[in-house]
C-alpha cells in the first residue's frame, strides 16, 4: 500500500539551500547533507510491482515510496536499492521465494490466489509472501512459513533506522524480527501470536540496521516496512 509523505515549506527551503551549497562536495558529503535537511522517510510497500513477481530487489518508485528530493539524490548516486530474498523453512538451498501477492483479491476473499483468503486485505495492495511453489500465475504462501531478508547495504549510507512494519496472518508462536549491523545481531523482536488473517503493526525503532530478517513458522505476509536514513 503506497503512502504519501508531505513536505513542509521549511523542508523544501533547506533542500534547495543544501543543493546549492554542494557544488564542490563529494557524492558522499552531498548525500549526508541532504539527508540531514530533508524528509528521509521511506516505505517498502511493493507498489508498482506486478502480482506474482519474484522479488529480489526493490528500488525507489518500484516497490519503495518516499521523499521525491531525497529519492532523486539517492537514485543519481546509485544508492536506492534494497535487496530481498525469501526462503521456505528448512529449505536453505531453495531459489528465492519472495513473491508479491494481491491482498485485495479482486475485492472478494474467494478471489484470493492460492486459496489464501486469510490474506484478504481490502485496500492494501501488494503484500510480500514466501511462495510455496514459485507459481507466478497463482501466488500461494508457504504453509510452513520461512523467512524474508531485507538488505539495506545499497540504500543511502548502507544502514537505516527501521521504524515499523506490518505483518499478516501470524497465527503461531515463534515468529520474530531480527535486526543486524555488520553481521552482528543488534535487536530481536518477538511477534505476538494473532488470529488467522490478522494484521499487526510491529514497532521497531532500531537505528544502524543493514539487514533485517522476518521469520515465521507458518504462512504469513509482510508489507509497509517503514524506515529512515540519516
FIBAFI-518308 format. One record per residue: x, y, z of N, C-alpha, C in turn; chain; residue in one letter. Coordinates in steps of 0.2 Angstrom, whole numbers, plus 5000, padded with zeros to 4 digits. Atoms other than C-alpha are relative to their C-alpha. Layout:
N
n_xx  n_yy  n_zz  ca_xx  ca_yy  ca_zz  c_xx  c_yy  c_zz  nutor  fipa
X  Y  Z  X  Y  Z  X  Y  Z  A  A $
...
//
This chain:
230
n_xx  n_yy  n_zz  ca_xx  ca_yy  ca_zz  c_xx  c_yy  c_zz  nutor  fipa
5004  4994  5000  5000  5000  5000  5004  5006  5000  A  X $
4996  4994  5001  5008  5016  4994  4998  5006  5005  A  X $
5002  4995  4996  5009  5030  5007  5003  5007  4997  A  X $
4997  4993  5003  5012  5049  5003  5003  5003  5006  A  X $
4997  4996  4995  5023  5060  5013  5000  5007  4999  A  X $
5001  4993  5001  5020  5078  5015  5007  5004  5002  A  X $
4994  4997  4999  5035  5090  5014  4998  5008  5002  A  X $
5001  4993  4998  5035  5107  5024  5003  5005  4996  A  X $
4996  4995  5004  5040  5123  5016  5007  5001  5002  A  X $
4993  4999  4997  5055  5124  5028  5004  4994  4997  A  X $
4996  5006  5002  5060  5106  5022  5002  5002  4992  A  X $
4998  4998  5007  5060  5112  5003  5005  5005  5000  A  X $
4995  4994  4999  5069  5128  5008  5007  4997  5001  A  X $
4993  5003  4998  5083  5118  5017  5003  4996  4994  A  X $
4997  5004  5005  5084  5106  5002  5003  5004  4995  A  X $
4998  4996  5006  5086  5120  4989  5007  5003  5003  A  X $
4993  4997  4997  5100  5128  5001  5005  4995  5000  A  X $
4994  5005  5000  5109  5112  5003  5002  4998  4993  A  X $
4998  5001  5006  5109  5108  4985  5004  5005  4997  A  X $
4997  4994  5002  5115  5125  4981  5007  5000  5003  A  X $
4993  5000  4997  5130  5123  4993  5004  4994  4999  A  X $
4996  5006  5001  5136  5106  4987  5003  4999  4994  A  X $
4997  5001  5007  5143  5110  4970  5006  4997  5000  A  X $
4994  5002  4999  5160  5106  4976  5001  4994  5004  A  X $
4999  5006  4995  5156  5092  4988  5000  4994  4997  A  X $
5000  5007  5002  5159  5074  4986  4993  4997  5000  A  X $
5007  5004  5000  5144  5062  4982  4998  4998  5007  A  X $
5002  5003  4993  5145  5055  5000  4998  5006  5004  A  X $
5002  4994  4996  5145  5073  5008  4993  5003  4997  A  X $
5007  4997  5002  5130  5078  4997  4995  4996  5003  A  X $
5005  5004  4998  5120  5063  5002  4999  5001  5008  A  X $
5001  4999  4993  5124  5066  5021  4997  5007  5001  A  X $
5003  4994  4999  5119  5084  5020  4993  5001  4998  A  X $
5007  5000  5002  5103  5082  5010  4996  4996  5005  A  X $
5003  5004  4995  5098  5068  5022  4998  5004  5006  A  X $
5001  4997  4993  5100  5079  5037  4995  5006  4999  A  X $
5004  4994  5001  5090  5093  5029  4993  4999  4997  A  X $
5007  5001  5004  5075  5085  5020  4997  4993  5003  A  X $
5004  5006  4998  5062  5071  5023  5003  4994  4998  A  X $
4997  5006  5002  5071  5055  5023  4997  4994  5003  A  X $
5004  5006  4998  5057  5043  5027  4998  4996  4994  A  X $
5002  5004  5005  5053  5029  5016  4996  4994  5002  A  X $
5004  5006  4998  5041  5014  5015  5001  4995  4994  A  X $
5000  5006  5005  5044  4997  5006  4993  4998  5000  A  X $
5007  5001  5001  5026  4995  5000  4998  4995  4994  A  X $
5000  5005  5005  5029  4984  4985  4995  5003  4994  A  X $
5004  4996  5005  5019  4997  4974  5003  5000  4994  A  X $
4997  5000  5007  5021  4997  4955  5003  4993  4998  A  X $
4997  5006  5002  5026  4979  4955  4995  4995  4998  A  X $
5005  5005  5002  5017  4965  4946  4998  4995  5005  A  X $
5002  5006  4995  5007  4952  4956  5003  4994  4997  A  X $
4997  5006  5002  5016  4936  4956  5007  5000  4998  A  X $
4993  4999  5002  5033  4943  4953  5005  4998  5006  A  X $
4995  5002  4995  5048  4935  4962  5004  5007  5001  A  X $
4997  4993  4999  5056  4950  4971  5007  4999  5003  A  X $
4993  5001  4997  5075  4950  4973  5002  5007  5002  A  X $
4998  4994  4998  5076  4969  4975  4994  5005  4998  A  X $
5005  4994  5001  5065  4985  4976  5004  5006  5000  A  X $
4997  4994  5001  5070  5002  4971  4995  5006  5001  A  X $
5005  4994  5000  5063  5020  4973  4996  5000  4994  A  X $
5005  5000  5005  5047  5021  4963  4998  4993  4998  A  X $
5001  5007  5001  5047  5002  4961  5000  4996  5006  A  X $
5000  5003  4994  5042  4995  4977  5002  5004  5007  A  X $
4998  4996  4995  5049  5009  4988  4997  5007  4999  A  X $
5003  4994  5001  5039  5025  4991  5004  5005  5005  A  X $
4997  4996  4995  5046  5041  4999  5001  5007  4997  A  X $
4999  4993  5001  5053  5059  4998  5003  5001  4992  A  X $
4998  4999  5007  5055  5065  4980  5007  5003  4999  A  X $
4994  4997  5000  5070  5076  4983  5006  4995  5002  A  X $
4995  5005  4998  5080  5063  4993  5000  4994  4995  A  X $
5000  5006  5004  5074  5049  4981  5004  5002  4994  A  X $
4996  4998  5006  5082  5059  4966  5007  5000  5002  A  X $
4993  5000  4998  5098  5061  4975  5003  4993  5001  A  X $
4998  5007  4999  5099  5043  4980  5001  4996  4994  A  X $
5001  5004  5006  5094  5037  4963  5006  5002  4995  A  X $
4994  4997  5004  5108  5048  4954  5006  4996  5002  A  X $
4994  5002  4998  5121  5041  4965  5000  4992  5001  A  X $
5000  5007  5000  5115  5023  4963  4999  4997  5007  A  X $
5001  5002  4993  5110  5021  4982  4993  4999  5001  A  X $
5007  5000  4999  5092  5017  4980  4997  4993  5000  A  X $
5002  5007  5000  5091  4998  4981  5000  4996  5006  A  X $
5000  5005  4995  5085  4986  4994  5000  4993  4997  A  X $
5000  5007  5002  5089  4968  4991  4996  4995  5004  A  X $
5005  5004  4996  5076  4955  4996  5001  4992  4998  A  X $
5001  5007  5002  5076  4936  4997  4996  4997  5005  A  X $
5004  5004  4996  5064  4923  5004  5001  4993  5000  A  X $
4999  5008  5000  5066  4905  5009  4995  4997  5004  A  X $
5004  5004  4997  5055  4892  5014  5003  4997  5007  A  X $
4996  5003  4994  5058  4884  5032  5003  4994  4998  A  X $
4996  5006  5001  5071  4871  5032  5002  4999  4992  A  X $
4998  5001  5007  5075  4874  5013  5005  5005  4998  A  X $
4995  4995  5001  5091  4884  5013  5002  5000  4993  A  X $
4997  5001  5007  5096  4878  4996  4995  5003  4995  A  X $
5005  4997  5005  5080  4885  4988  5002  5006  4996  A  X $
4999  4994  5003  5080  4898  4975  4995  5005  5004  A  X $
5004  4995  4997  5072  4915  4980  4993  4999  5000  A  X $
5007  5001  5000  5054  4913  4986  4996  5006  5002  A  X $
5004  4994  4998  5049  4931  4990  4996  5002  4994  A  X $
5005  4998  5006  5034  4935  4979  4994  5004  5002  A  X $
5005  4996  4998  5021  4948  4978  4993  4996  4999  A  X $
5007  5003  5000  5003  4944  4982  4995  5005  5000  A  X $
5006  4995  5000  4987  4954  4979  4996  4999  5006  A  X $
5004  5000  4994  4980  4957  4996  4992  5002  4999  A  X $
5007  4997  5001  4964  4965  4988  4996  4994  4997  A  X $
5003  5006  5002  4960  4948  4979  4994  5002  4996  A  X $
5005  4998  5005  4949  4957  4966  4993  5002  5004  A  X $
5005  4998  4997  4938  4963  4980  4995  4995  5004  A  X $
5004  5006  4997  4932  4946  4986  5005  4995  5003  A  X $
4995  5005  4997  4941  4934  4998  5000  4993  4996  A  X $
5000  5006  5005  4936  4920  4986  5004  5000  4994  A  X $
4996  4999  5006  4946  4928  4973  5007  5000  5001  A  X $
4993  5000  4998  4962  4926  4983  5004  4994  4996  A  X $
4996  5006  5003  4976  4916  4973  5002  4995  5006  A  X $
4998  5005  4995  4981  4900  4981  4995  4998  5005  A  X $
5005  5001  4995  4965  4899  4991  5002  5003  5006  A  X $
4997  4997  4994  4974  4911  5003  4995  5006  5002  A  X $
5005  4994  4998  4958  4921  5009  5002  5002  5007  A  X $
4998  4997  4993  4967  4923  5026  5005  5006  4999  A  X $
4996  4994  5001  4977  4936  5017  4996  5006  4996  A  X $
5005  4995  5004  4962  4946  5010  5001  5006  5004  A  X $
4999  4994  4997  4966  4964  5014  4997  5006  4996  A  X $
5003  4995  5005  4954  4976  5005  5004  5007  5001  A  X $
4997  4994  5000  4963  4992  5000  5008  5000  5002  A  X $
4993  5001  4998  4980  4985  5005  5005  5000  4994  A  X $
4995  5001  5005  4988  4982  4988  5004  4994  5000  A  X $
4995  5005  5000  5003  4971  4986  5002  4998  5007  A  X $
4997  5003  4994  5009  4960  5001  5006  4996  4997  A  X $
4995  5004  5001  5025  4950  5001  5000  4994  5004  A  X $
5000  5007  4997  5025  4931  5004  5006  4996  4999  A  X $
4996  5006  5002  5036  4916  5004  4996  4995  4996  A  X $
5004  5004  5004  5030  4907  4990  5000  4992  5001  A  X $
5000  5008  5000  5025  4888  4991  5004  4997  4994  A  X $
4998  5003  5006  5029  4884  4973  5003  5004  4995  A  X $
4998  4996  5005  5035  4899  4964  4996  5001  4994  A  X $
5005  4999  5006  5020  4899  4953  4997  5007  5000  A  X $
5002  4993  5001  5018  4917  4947  4993  5001  4998  A  X $
5007  5000  5002  5001  4913  4940  4995  4999  5006  A  X $
5004  5001  4994  4994  4908  4957  5004  5000  5006  A  X $
4996  5000  4994  5004  4915  4971  4996  4997  5006  A  X $
5002  5004  4994  5002  4905  4987  5005  5000  5005  A  X $
4995  5000  4995  5011  4907  5003  5001  4993  5003  A  X $
4998  5006  4998  5021  4893  5010  4997  4998  5007  A  X $
5003  5001  4994  5011  4884  5024  5004  4999  5006  A  X $
4996  5001  4995  5026  4880  5034  5005  5006  5001  A  X $
4997  4994  4998  5032  4898  5034  5008  5000  4997  A  X $
4994  4999  5002  5050  4903  5032  5003  5007  5002  A  X $
4997  4993  4998  5060  4920  5032  5001  5004  4994  A  X $
4999  4995  5005  5061  4936  5022  5006  5004  5002  A  X $
4994  4995  4998  5078  4946  5022  4999  5006  4996  A  X $
5000  4994  5003  5079  4964  5018  5007  5003  5001  A  X $
4993  4998  5000  5097  4970  5014  5000  5007  4998  A  X $
5000  4993  5001  5099  4989  5016  5007  5003  4997  A  X $
4993  4998  5001  5118  4989  5011  5001  5005  4994  A  X $
5000  4995  5006  5114  4998  4994  4995  5005  5000  A  X $
5005  4994  5000  5102  5011  5000  5003  5005  5005  A  X $
4998  4994  4996  5108  5028  5006  5007  4998  5003  A  X $
4993  5001  4997  5123  5026  5018  5001  4993  5002  A  X $
4999  5007  4999  5120  5007  5019  4998  4997  5007  A  X $
5003  5002  4994  5112  5007  5036  4994  5005  5002  A  X $
5006  4996  4999  5095  5013  5041  4997  5000  5007  A  X $
5004  5001  4994  5083  5016  5056  4994  4997  4998  A  X $
5006  5004  5002  5069  5003  5054  4995  5002  5005  A  X $
5005  4997  4995  5054  5011  5062  4994  4995  5001  A  X $
5005  5005  4999  5040  4998  5059  4999  4996  4994  A  X $
5002  5004  5005  5032  4985  5048  4993  4997  5002  A  X $
5006  5004  4999  5016  4976  5045  5001  4993  4999  A  X $
5000  5007  5001  5014  4958  5047  4993  4997  4999  A  X $
5006  5003  5001  4999  4947  5042  5000  4992  5001  A  X $
5001  5007  4999  4992  4930  5047  5005  4997  5004  A  X $
4995  5003  4995  5005  4927  5061  4996  4997  5005  A  X $
5004  5003  4995  4995  4914  5070  5003  4994  5004  A  X $
4997  5005  4996  5008  4903  5078  5006  5004  5004  A  X $
4995  4997  4996  5021  4906  5091  5007  4999  4997  A  X $
4993  5001  5003  5040  4908  5087  5002  5005  4995  A  X $
4998  4995  5005  5039  4922  5075  5004  5006  5003  A  X $
4996  4995  4998  5052  4936  5076  5003  5004  4995  A  X $
4996  4996  5004  5061  4950  5068  5007  5001  5003  A  X $
4993  5000  4998  5080  4950  5068  5003  5006  4997  A  X $
4997  4994  5003  5090  4966  5065  5007  4999  5001  A  X $
4992  5001  5000  5109  4966  5061  5003  5006  4998  A  X $
4995  4994  5002  5123  4978  5059  5007  4996  5000  A  X $
4993  5003  5001  5140  4972  5052  5000  4993  5002  A  X $
5000  5007  4998  5135  4954  5054  4998  4998  5007  A  X $
5002  5001  4993  5130  4956  5072  4993  5001  5002  A  X $
5007  4999  4998  5113  4954  5079  4999  5005  5005  A  X $
5000  4995  4996  5108  4970  5087  4993  5001  5004  A  X $
5007  4999  4997  5089  4968  5091  4996  4994  4998  A  X $
5004  5006  5001  5077  4953  5092  4993  5002  5002  A  X $
5007  4998  4998  5058  4957  5092  4996  4994  4999  A  X $
5005  5005  5000  5046  4943  5096  4993  5002  4997  A  X $
5006  4998  5003  5030  4944  5086  4994  4996  5004  A  X $
5005  5003  4996  5014  4941  5096  4996  4996  4995  A  X $
5004  5004  5004  5003  4927  5090  4993  5003  5000  A  X $
5007  4997  5001  4987  4933  5082  4995  4995  4997  A  X $
5005  5005  5003  4972  4926  5074  5001  4999  4993  A  X $
4999  5001  5007  4971  4919  5057  4997  5006  4996  A  X $
5002  4994  5004  4971  4933  5044  5001  5007  5004  A  X $
4999  4994  4997  4975  4946  5057  5006  5004  4998  A  X $
4995  4996  5001  4985  4961  5053  5003  5004  5006  A  X $
4997  4996  4994  4998  4969  5066  5005  5004  4997  A  X $
4995  4996  5001  5009  4983  5066  5006  4999  5005  A  X $
4995  5001  4996  5026  4980  5073  5005  5006  5001  A  X $
4996  4994  4999  5035  4995  5081  5007  4997  5001  A  X $
4993  5002  4999  5054  4993  5079  5005  5005  5003  A  X $
4996  4994  4997  5063  5010  5081  5007  4998  5001  A  X $
4994  5003  4999  5080  5002  5079  5005  5004  4995  A  X $
4995  4996  5005  5095  5013  5071  5005  4995  4998  A  X $
4994  5004  5002  5110  5006  5062  4999  4994  4997  A  X $
5001  5006  5003  5102  4992  5053  5002  4999  4993  A  X $
4998  5001  5007  5110  4985  5037  4996  4993  4998  A  X $
5003  5006  5002  5100  4968  5037  4994  4999  5005  A  X $
5005  5002  4996  5083  4963  5043  4997  4994  4998  A  X $
5003  5006  5002  5075  4946  5044  4994  4999  5004  A  X $
5006  5001  4997  5057  4942  5047  4999  4992  4999  A  X $
5000  5008  5000  5055  4923  5052  4993  4998  5003  A  X $
5006  5002  4998  5038  4915  5054  4999  4992  4999  A  X $
5001  5007  5000  5034  4896  5057  4994  4998  4997  A  X $
5006  5002  5003  5018  4896  5047  4999  5005  4994  A  X $
5001  4996  5005  5011  4905  5032  4999  5007  5003  A  X $
5001  4993  4998  5012  4924  5033  5002  5005  4994  A  X $
4998  4995  5005  5015  4940  5023  5002  5007  5004  A  X $
4998  4994  4997  5023  4957  5026  4999  5006  4995  A  X $
5001  4994  5004  5020  4975  5020  5002  5006  5004  A  X $
4999  4994  4997  5024  4993  5023  5005  5000  5005  A  X $
4994  4999  4996  5041  4992  5030  5003  5007  5000  A  X $
4998  4993  5000  5045  5010  5036  5007  5001  5003  A  X $
4994  4999  4998  5062  5016  5038  5003  5007  4999  A  X $
4997  4993  5001  5073  5032  5039  5007  4999  4999  A  X $
4993  5000  5001  5090  5036  5033  5002  5007  5003  A  X $
4998  4993  4997  5100  5050  5042  5008  5001  4998  A  X $
//
